Amino acid sequence: MLKLTLCLICLIPLSLRSLSAQDHGFGLGIIVGDPTGINGKLWTSPNTALDAAAAWDLGKNGGIQVHGDFLIHKYNLITVQSGKLPVYFGIGGLIGLHDKTVLGVRGPVGLDYMFADSPFDIFIEIVPVFVLIPKTDFTFNGALGFRYFFK
C-alpha cells in the first residue's frame, strides 16, 4: 500500500500539464476513511460513471471490503470559478470479508472536484449502507480520495 501511495504521489508533477477536466476515461487512486484502499472510476457517459474500490474496512469488524457503484453526476448545482464540482449520487453493492461475509446495498452521495488543467480529481462522499447478510443492519461509510485519470 505504501509503494502504491508513493507512486501516486510521484505522478503529481504530471498535473502541471494542460489537460481538460476529468469527466471521461478511467481514473485510479486512493480512498481514505471507511473504507481505506484503492479506488477506480470509469466514465460511461458525460454524466454517469462506474466507481469501485478494494479497501480495508475500518469499522467495528475490520476486514476487506470490495464495493462497486453506479453514479450520476449533476454539474449545475454548484458553480466554481475553475474546474467542475458536480454533486453525485448513485446505488451499488458491497461485499465485506470479515469474521462473517457481509453483503449490502450502498447509496453514495458526494462531491467530486475536477481540476480544469489537471488529470486529477478529488472527492468526498458519505454512503448509507443497508446490510443484508449476515443480518440486516444500517450503517454509514464515508471517505475522501483522489484519482489520476489516464488519457
C-alpha contacts under 8 A as a table, 3 or more apart, distances in Angstrom:
res1	aa1	res2	aa2	distance
1	M	4	L	5.16
1	M	5	T	6.24
1	M	37	G	7.88
2	L	5	T	5.09
2	L	6	L	6.16
3	K	6	L	5.12
3	K	7	C	6.14
4	L	7	C	5.09
4	L	8	L	6.21
5	T	8	L	5.16
5	T	9	I	6.21
5	T	30	I	7.61
6	L	9	I	5.06
6	L	10	C	6.20
7	C	10	C	5.09
7	C	11	L	6.63
8	L	11	L	5.22
8	L	12	I	7.19
8	L	29	G	7.16
8	L	148	Y	7.82
9	I	12	I	5.52
10	C	13	P	6.96
11	L	14	L	5.56
11	L	15	S	7.45
12	I	15	S	5.40
12	I	16	L	7.81
13	P	16	L	5.78
14	L	17	R	5.88
14	L	118	S	7.83
14	L	119	P	7.72
15	S	18	S	7.76
15	S	117	D	7.44
15	S	118	S	4.59
15	S	119	P	5.75
15	S	120	F	6.78
16	L	117	D	7.39
16	L	118	S	6.39
17	R	117	D	6.91
17	R	118	S	6.46
18	S	117	D	4.81
18	S	118	S	6.29
19	L	116	A	7.22
19	L	117	D	4.74
19	L	118	S	5.28
19	L	119	P	6.27
20	S	115	F	7.87
20	S	116	A	5.69
20	S	117	D	5.51
20	S	118	S	6.67
20	S	119	P	7.32
21	A	83	G	6.33
21	A	84	K	7.21
21	A	114	M	5.42
21	A	115	F	5.47
21	A	116	A	4.71
21	A	117	D	6.43
21	A	118	S	6.67
21	A	119	P	6.92
22	Q	25	G	7.51
22	Q	114	M	5.80
22	Q	115	F	7.34
22	Q	118	S	7.90
22	Q	119	P	6.18
22	Q	120	F	6.98
22	Q	121	D	6.88
22	Q	149	F	6.57
23	D	43	W	6.77
23	D	46	P	6.09
23	D	47	N	7.86
23	D	114	M	7.57
24	H	42	L	7.44
24	H	43	W	5.04
24	H	44	T	7.59
24	H	45	S	7.23
24	H	46	P	6.55
25	G	42	L	5.94
25	G	43	W	5.52
25	G	149	F	6.81
25	G	150	F	6.82
25	G	151	K	6.92
26	F	40	G	7.28
26	F	41	K	5.69
26	F	42	L	4.55
26	F	43	W	6.53
26	F	149	F	5.54
26	F	150	F	5.94
26	F	151	K	7.99
27	G	40	G	5.55
27	G	41	K	5.14
27	G	42	L	6.56
27	G	147	R	5.47
27	G	148	Y	5.14
27	G	149	F	3.89
27	G	150	F	6.12
28	L	38	I	7.49
28	L	39	N	5.84
28	L	40	G	4.45
28	L	41	K	6.58
28	L	147	R	4.94
28	L	148	Y	5.44
28	L	149	F	6.50
29	G	38	I	5.88
29	G	39	N	5.23
29	G	40	G	6.33
29	G	145	G	7.26
29	G	146	F	5.52
29	G	147	R	3.93
29	G	148	Y	6.02
30	I	36	T	7.48
30	I	37	G	5.66
30	I	38	I	4.56
30	I	39	N	5.22
30	I	145	G	5.50
30	I	146	F	5.84
30	I	147	R	6.58
31	I	35	P	7.22
31	I	36	T	5.28
31	I	37	G	5.40
31	I	38	I	6.05
31	I	39	N	5.93
31	I	53	A	7.92
31	I	143	A	6.33
31	I	144	L	5.70
31	I	145	G	4.19
31	I	146	F	6.80
32	V	35	P	6.54
32	V	36	T	4.37
32	V	37	G	6.62
32	V	143	A	5.35
32	V	144	L	5.46
32	V	145	G	5.82
33	G	36	T	5.24
33	G	58	L	7.60
33	G	141	N	7.87
33	G	142	G	5.96
33	G	143	A	4.23
33	G	144	L	6.52
34	D	56	W	7.70
34	D	57	D	5.77
34	D	58	L	5.34
34	D	59	G	6.72
34	D	141	N	5.33
34	D	142	G	5.47
34	D	143	A	5.86
35	P	55	A	5.59
35	P	56	W	5.43
35	P	57	D	4.54
35	P	58	L	5.91
35	P	59	G	7.95
35	P	65	Q	7.16
35	P	141	N	6.84
35	P	142	G	7.37
35	P	143	A	6.92
36	T	55	A	5.09
36	T	56	W	5.25
36	T	57	D	6.69
36	T	58	L	7.38
36	T	143	A	7.69
37	G	53	A	6.88
37	G	54	A	5.91
37	G	55	A	3.92
37	G	56	W	6.05
38	I	53	A	5.51
38	I	54	A	5.54
38	I	55	A	6.09
39	N	51	D	7.40
39	N	52	A	5.78
39	N	53	A	4.28
39	N	54	A	6.73
39	N	147	R	7.55
40	G	51	D	5.77
40	G	52	A	5.39
40	G	53	A	6.25
40	G	147	R	7.43
41	K	49	A	6.68
41	K	50	L	5.70
41	K	51	D	4.38
41	K	52	A	6.49
42	L	49	A	5.47
42	L	50	L	5.17
42	L	51	D	6.43
43	W	46	P	7.04
43	W	47	N	7.92
43	W	48	T	6.08
43	W	49	A	4.11
43	W	50	L	6.34
44	T	47	N	7.84
44	T	48	T	5.56
44	T	49	A	5.03
44	T	50	L	7.05
45	S	48	T	5.15
45	S	49	A	6.81
47	N	72	I	5.74
47	N	73	H	5.01
47	N	74	K	7.11
48	T	70	F	7.31
48	T	71	L	5.50
48	T	72	I	4.66
48	T	73	H	6.15
49	A	70	F	6.00
49	A	71	L	5.20
49	A	72	I	6.77
50	L	68	G	7.17
50	L	69	D	5.78
50	L	70	F	4.81
50	L	71	L	6.17
51	D	68	G	5.62
51	D	69	D	5.15
51	D	70	F	6.46
51	D	71	L	7.18
52	A	66	V	7.43
52	A	67	H	5.49
52	A	68	G	4.16
52	A	69	D	6.26
53	A	65	Q	7.90
53	A	66	V	5.68
53	A	67	H	5.51
53	A	68	G	6.65
54	A	64	I	7.41
54	A	65	Q	6.01
54	A	66	V	4.56
54	A	67	H	6.82
55	A	64	I	5.82
55	A	65	Q	5.27
55	A	66	V	6.29
56	W	62	G	7.05
56	W	63	G	5.85
56	W	64	I	4.66
56	W	65	Q	5.86
57	D	61	N	7.73
57	D	62	G	5.03
57	D	63	G	5.40
57	D	64	I	5.63
57	D	65	Q	5.67
57	D	96	G	7.79
58	L	61	N	7.53
58	L	62	G	5.18
58	L	63	G	7.53
59	G	62	G	5.43
61	N	98	H	6.38
61	N	99	D	7.45
62	G	98	H	6.33
63	G	96	G	6.88
63	G	97	L	5.58
63	G	98	H	4.63
63	G	99	D	7.80
64	I	96	G	5.71
64	I	97	L	5.12
64	I	98	H	6.69
65	Q	94	L	6.85
65	Q	95	I	5.74
65	Q	96	G	4.32
65	Q	97	L	6.25
66	V	94	L	5.67
66	V	95	I	5.37
66	V	96	G	6.44
67	H	92	G	7.25
67	H	93	G	5.67
67	H	94	L	4.14
67	H	95	I	6.32
68	G	92	G	5.46
68	G	93	G	5.72
68	G	94	L	6.58
69	D	90	G	6.53
69	D	91	I	5.45
69	D	92	G	3.89
69	D	93	G	6.54
69	D	106	R	7.49
69	D	108	P	7.72
70	F	90	G	5.42
70	F	91	I	5.58
70	F	92	G	6.02
71	L	88	Y	6.32
71	L	89	F	5.52
71	L	90	G	4.33
71	L	91	I	6.88
71	L	108	P	7.99
72	I	88	Y	5.45
72	I	89	F	5.57
72	I	90	G	5.94
73	H	86	P	5.75
73	H	87	V	5.75
73	H	88	Y	4.33
73	H	89	F	6.81
74	K	77	L	6.49
74	K	86	P	5.20
74	K	87	V	5.30
74	K	88	Y	6.12
75	Y	78	I	6.85
75	Y	79	T	7.89
75	Y	84	K	7.14
75	Y	85	L	6.51
75	Y	86	P	4.26
75	Y	87	V	6.61
76	N	79	T	6.69
76	N	86	P	7.20
77	L	86	P	7.09
77	L	87	V	7.00
78	I	85	L	6.33
78	I	86	P	6.80
78	I	87	V	7.64
79	T	84	K	7.36
79	T	85	L	6.86
80	V	83	G	6.77
80	V	84	K	6.47
80	V	85	L	6.76
82	S	115	F	7.16
82	S	116	A	5.94
83	G	113	Y	7.21
83	G	114	M	5.47
83	G	115	F	4.59
83	G	116	A	3.95
83	G	117	D	7.68
84	K	112	D	7.95
84	K	113	Y	5.81
84	K	114	M	5.06
84	K	115	F	6.73
84	K	116	A	7.16
85	L	111	L	6.52
85	L	112	D	5.59
85	L	113	Y	4.52
85	L	114	M	6.29
86	P	111	L	5.94
86	P	112	D	5.74
86	P	113	Y	6.94
87	V	109	V	7.43
87	V	110	G	5.77
87	V	111	L	4.73
87	V	112	D	6.67
88	Y	108	P	7.78
88	Y	109	V	5.63
88	Y	110	G	5.30
88	Y	111	L	6.16
88	Y	112	D	7.42
89	F	107	G	7.04
89	F	108	P	5.39
89	F	109	V	4.34
89	F	110	G	6.51
90	G	107	G	5.61
90	G	108	P	5.52
90	G	109	V	6.86
91	I	105	V	7.36
91	I	106	R	5.63
91	I	107	G	4.64
91	I	108	P	6.47
92	G	105	V	5.82
92	G	106	R	4.91
92	G	107	G	6.44
92	G	108	P	7.92
93	G	103	L	7.45
93	G	104	G	5.65
93	G	105	V	4.42
93	G	106	R	5.29
94	L	102	V	7.80
94	L	103	L	5.75
94	L	104	G	5.25
94	L	105	V	6.32
94	L	106	R	6.95
95	I	101	T	7.12
95	I	102	V	5.57
95	I	103	L	4.81
95	I	104	G	6.72
96	G	101	T	5.70
96	G	102	V	4.66
96	G	103	L	6.44
97	L	100	K	6.53
97	L	101	T	4.96
97	L	102	V	6.47
98	H	101	T	5.80
98	H	102	V	7.20
100	K	134	P	7.12
101	T	133	I	7.34
101	T	134	P	6.90
102	V	131	V	7.12
102	V	132	L	7.50
102	V	133	I	5.27
102	V	134	P	5.92
103	L	131	V	6.00
103	L	132	L	5.68
103	L	133	I	5.08
103	L	134	P	7.40
104	G	129	V	6.46
104	G	130	F	5.45
104	G	131	V	4.10
104	G	132	L	5.18
104	G	133	I	6.92
105	V	129	V	5.68
105	V	130	F	5.20
105	V	131	V	6.43
105	V	132	L	7.55
106	R	127	V	6.30
106	R	128	P	5.98
106	R	129	V	4.64
106	R	130	F	6.57
107	G	127	V	5.46
107	G	128	P	5.49
107	G	129	V	6.55
108	P	125	E	6.57
108	P	126	I	5.97
108	P	127	V	4.24
108	P	128	P	6.69
109	V	125	E	5.57
109	V	126	I	5.62
109	V	127	V	6.16
110	G	123	F	7.05
110	G	124	I	5.51
110	G	125	E	3.95
110	G	126	I	6.25
111	L	123	F	5.53
111	L	124	I	5.53
111	L	125	E	6.48
112	D	121	D	6.73
112	D	122	I	5.79
112	D	123	F	4.24
112	D	124	I	6.70
113	Y	121	D	5.57
113	Y	122	I	5.34
113	Y	123	F	6.08
114	M	120	F	6.79
114	M	121	D	4.63
114	M	122	I	6.87
115	F	118	S	5.40
115	F	119	P	7.32
115	F	120	F	6.45
115	F	121	D	6.15
119	P	148	Y	5.67
119	P	149	F	5.15
119	P	150	F	7.25
120	F	146	F	6.89
120	F	147	R	5.56
120	F	148	Y	4.64
120	F	149	F	6.09
121	D	146	F	5.54
121	D	147	R	5.53
121	D	148	Y	6.89
121	D	149	F	7.98
122	I	144	L	7.41
122	I	145	G	5.64
122	I	146	F	4.23
122	I	147	R	6.62
123	F	144	L	5.47
123	F	145	G	5.39
123	F	146	F	6.24
124	I	142	G	7.72
124	I	143	A	5.82
124	I	144	L	4.16
124	I	145	G	6.55
125	E	142	G	5.63
125	E	143	A	5.61
125	E	144	L	6.33
126	I	140	F	7.07
126	I	141	N	5.96
126	I	142	G	4.33
126	I	143	A	6.72
127	V	140	F	5.43
127	V	141	N	4.88
127	V	142	G	5.83
128	P	138	F	7.39
128	P	139	T	6.08
128	P	140	F	4.51
128	P	141	N	6.44
129	V	138	F	5.77
129	V	139	T	5.18
129	V	140	F	5.42
129	V	141	N	7.01
130	F	136	T	7.18
130	F	137	D	6.00
130	F	138	F	4.73
130	F	139	T	6.60
131	V	134	P	7.85
131	V	135	K	6.95
131	V	136	T	5.18
131	V	137	D	4.92
131	V	138	F	5.96
131	V	139	T	7.60
132	L	135	K	5.82
132	L	136	T	4.70
132	L	137	D	6.93
133	I	136	T	6.26
